[in-house]
Amino acid sequence: MDIISNLQAIEGQIAEEIQSISSLDDVQAIRVKYLGKKGPITEALRHMKDIDPSERPKVGAYANELKNKVAKELDQKQAVLEEEALNQKLMAETIDVTLPGKQQKLGSQHVISQVMEEIEDLFLDLGYIIVEGPEIESDYYNFKRMNLPEDHPARDMQDTFYIEENKVLLRTHTSPVQAHAMDQHDFSKGPLQMISPGKVYRRDSDDATHSHQFHQIEGLVVDKNIGLSDLKGTLELFARHLFGGDRQVRLRPSYFPFTEPSVEIDISCFKCGGQGCNICKKTGWIEILGGGMVHPNVLEMSGIDSEEYSGFAFGLGPDRVAMLKYGIEDIRHFYQNDLRFIHQFQERG
């Protein structure tokens, strides 16, 4: 499938429909039709797994440019139509008593959505695919396929929302999406490079740094001759993209059931440059995410020969990234719908 040709055809269709716009309803209809999650641009990107890995960065970049171009043209068209509508109304009324006495505040994209899209766009440009999965998951995929034995603490009822005991639950991470993807991927067509963003749920107290629901983006690369250096290089690129070009990355030994070896990944503090401050707790480093080399058991459970293939995986919390990047001290601000908080990020979208 030639996704570039498909996207070019879609671009031509959009241009024709924008030219024929005559009302604000038309603007909204086209926006939903082409930029929505079920639109043809998103649908075309779902087929990236079927193309040559070397072509994926070009396809991802083209799709992002197309989305931004269409959004800008629709915004311009909407502004023109709104101005025309207002002028017509003013001309029809000698005194317009319905005009507001003060300027109305505009809505904006939530800061969590902004951060998630920024991360997604980065990995699309690197040739990754975005894979989504169900929030209601089986115990088999959520735990067993991630190499978590039955007596692991993460299975405890205090951590997990079970719908049907020991069988069905609200997923505690987006890792099950990776297991589904490994089951379905045809490695004869190239490596698996994916991220899986979405909501996850855990039985936890709501306080300044914890919530019973939050977001995760997990990444996975499986191919021949993948090493820990590939993980470090990828995360250095990620850290510098989000937090500045002079960020350094440090790997510390850790433990996760689904990776071996496992590491915690720190970045040099973006506020003090490593000198020590309140953000980095005087250490010069900030813990940002966890990862490691995919455990051979996880590969083998997907029918992948761990002697021939290897991979790396990582997981990060967009909520935590947003808190660090924008100096937000309380995670509860994200979910309280306080307009004073939300409007601070209106210009960041």
N, C-alpha and C positions, 0 to 999 in steps of 0.2 A: 504494500500500500504506500503510495506517495503522499505522505502527510502534508508536505510543503505545498504540493499542487492542490490538495484538498483545502488547505487554509487559504491559498490564493483565490480559489473559487469562492470560498466563504467571504473573503474580503471584498470581492466584486459584488456579491449579493448585498452585503451590508451597505456598500457605497450607493447602490441603486435605491435601496430602501430609505437611506438617510435623505437622499435627494427628494424623495416623494413625501417626506414628513410634512404634515399640515397642522398637527395639533400636539399638545403636551402628552396626550394619551398615546399618540404614535411614538413619541420619544421613549416613554416608559415601556411600551410593548416591545420595541426593538432592543432596549437595554436588557430586559428579562430574557428575550428570545436568544440573544447572542452572547451576553456576558454572564448569564445565570449558570448555576452548577450543572444544569441539564442542557446547556447550549451546545452548539456544534463545535465551538473552539475547545471546550473542555472535553467533549466526546472524542474529538480528533486526538487529543493528548493521551487518551486512554490506550491508544494503539501504539504508543511509543515503544512499548516492550517488543513490538513485532519488527522494529526496524534495526538497522545496523547501529551498534553502540556508538560508533564514531560520528553518526549523523544526529544523535540525540541532542547534543548541545546546540547545534544550529536550529533544530526544530523547536526546542524549548525557547531559545532567544527570539525566534520569529513569532511564536505564539504570544509571548509576553509583550512584544512590540505591537502586535496587532490588537491585543486587549487594551493597551494604553491608548493607542491611536483612536480606537472606536469610542472609548470612554470620553476622551477629550472632545471628539467631534459631536457626540451626543450632548455633552455639557454646553458646548457653544450653541448648538441648535436650541437647547432648552432655554438658555439665557435670552436668545433672540425672540423666541415665542412668548416668553414671560413678559418681556418688555413690550412687545406688540399688544398683548392682551391688556396690560395695564394702560397703555396709551389709548386704546379703544374705549376702555371703561371710563377714563378721565374725560374723553371727548363726549361721551354719552351722558355724563352727569355734570350739572353745573357746580354742585357742591358734593364731593364724595365723602360722606360721613363715615364710610366703612374703612378708610385707610387707617392703619394702626398708628398709634401715637408714638411708638418706639419700634426700632428695628427688631425683627424676630430673629432669634438665634437659629442657625442651621444645624441640622443633625450631622454626625460624622461617624466614620468607621471606628469601632471599638479598638482600643490600643492593643488588646490581645490579638484581634484579627489582623491588625497592621503588622505586628511582629511575626505572626505565623505566615502571612503572605510574603514578607521579606525573606524569611528562611526558605519557604517553598520556591520562590523565584530563583534564589541562589542555587539550589540543588537542581532545579529544572535546567538552568544554564549549564550545569556540569554533566547533564545527560541522564540524571536520575529520573525515575518515574514516580508518580504519587499514587499510592495504593491505599484505599480506604477499606474498612471492615466493620462488622457489626459491634455495637456497644454491649449487646447481650451475647455472651460467649459461653462456650462449654468449658468445663473444668479441664477437659483433655487438652484443648488448644491453649487455654490461658496458663496452665501450670505444667502438665506433664510434658507437652511438646517443648516447653522452655527448660526442661531438665530440672524441674523442682520436684523433689521427692514428696511423698504424701505427708511426711512429718515436718516439712519446712514451715517456719513461722509465718511466712507470707500466706499460707493457707488458713491461718487462724481466723475464726469468725470475726474477731475484732478488727481485722484488716480488710476483709472481703464482704461485699454485699451479695449474699447468696439468694437466688430466687428459688432454686430447687436444690436442697442440701447436697453438696458434693457432686453436683451435675451441671447446673446452670447458674450463671452469676453475671453481675455487671463487671466488665473487664477491669482489671486492676492496672493494666498497661496496654500499649498498642502492639506489643510483641506478637500476640497471636496472628496479627495481620501478616507478619513476616513468615510465620509457619505456613499459612495458607498460600502465600506467594511462592515459597520454595516448593510446595507440593505441585504447583501448576506450571512453574517455569520450565521452559525447554532450553537447557544449557547448550544444546548444539547450535542454537542461534546467537549465543553470546552470553556475557555475564549478567547477573542480576544486580541492578543498582536501583535502590528504591528508598523512599521515605514513607512513613505511615503516620500522618497527623490525626489527632482527634481527642475527644474527651475520654477521661478515665475516672474511676470511682474507687474510693477506699473509705473504710470506716475510720474516720479520724476526727479529732476535735477541731472546730473552727476557731482559729486564733490568728495572730498577725502573720504567721508564716505557713499555716496549714489550712486545707479545705477538704471537705469530703468529695468534691469534684474539682478537677483541674485538667489541664491539657498536657499532652505529650507529643513530641515528634521523635520517632525512632527511625534510625537509618540502618540499612543493611547492604553490604556488597559481598557477593559470593562469586569466585572465579578461581582459576588456577594461579598459584604463586602470589596470593594476597598475603601481605605481612603487616606487622604492627606499624611499620614505617608508613604504610599507606593510610592507616587510620590517623596517625599523627599529622601527616601532611594535609589530609582533608580537614581535620579540626582546626589546624592553624589557619587555613583559608577561611573557614567559618568564623573563627574568633576575630580575625582582622576585618572581615566584611561587616560584622555587627558592632564591634567595639573599637575599631581603629587600626590603621595599618602597622603600628609598631607593637602590637600585642605579641607576647611570647606564650608558648604552651608548655605545660609541664605534666608529665604522666606519673601517677603514683600507684603502686600496687594496691589492689583491692580484691574483692570477691563478689562475683555474681554467678548464680548457678548456670546461666546459659552462655557464659564466655570463659575462656581459659587460654592465656592469662587474661585477667581482668584489671582494669585501671580506672582510677578517678582522674579526670582531666581538669587542671587548673589553668587559668589565664592570668597573666601579669595584670595587676590592678590598673584600670583605665583612669582612675581618679588621681592616684599619687605616683603612677609610673613605677611602682614597686618599692617605694620608699617607706610605706606603712601609713595607713590612715584608718578611719572608722569603718570604711566600706570593706576593706580587706582584713580588718581586725589586727592591724599592725604587722601582718605577715608579708605583705607585698603581693599575695596571690589570692585569687578568688576561685572557689570550686564552682564549675559551671555545668558539668555533665559526667556521665559514666559510660564506659564502653569496654571493648576488648575484642579478642579473637573468638569467633563463633565456636562454641564447644563442639568437638567431634560428635558427641551424642546427638546434638540438635541437628547436625547435618545428616547423620545416618538415619534419624527418624523420618526425614523427608526423602529418603532413598538416594542421598547424595554421597558419593564415595569420598570419605574424609581423607583418604590417602592421596587422592588426585586433586580435590578441591579444598579451598580454605576460604575464610571470609572474616570481615570485621563487622561489628555492630556497635551502635551507640544510641543513647537516649538522652533527651534534654527536655526541660520544661519551659515552654514559651512564657508561662506566667512568671517564672523566676527570671528568665532573660529580660522580660519587660520591667520587672522590679529593679533589676540591676542597672539596665540601660537608662531608665528614666528616674531613678532615685525614689521609687515607690516603696514605702516602708510597711504597708499592710495589704496583704493579698485580698482581704475582704472588700477593698475599694473596687475591685474588678467586677463584683457581683451585686453591688448595692444600688446601682442605677442613680447615683448622685450626679446630677448634671454639672455641678461645679467641678467634679473630678473629670468627667467624660470630656467636657469642652476644652480641657487643657491640651488635649491631643488632636484637636480638630484640624490643625494645619499639618499634621504629620502624615496624613493619608495620601 
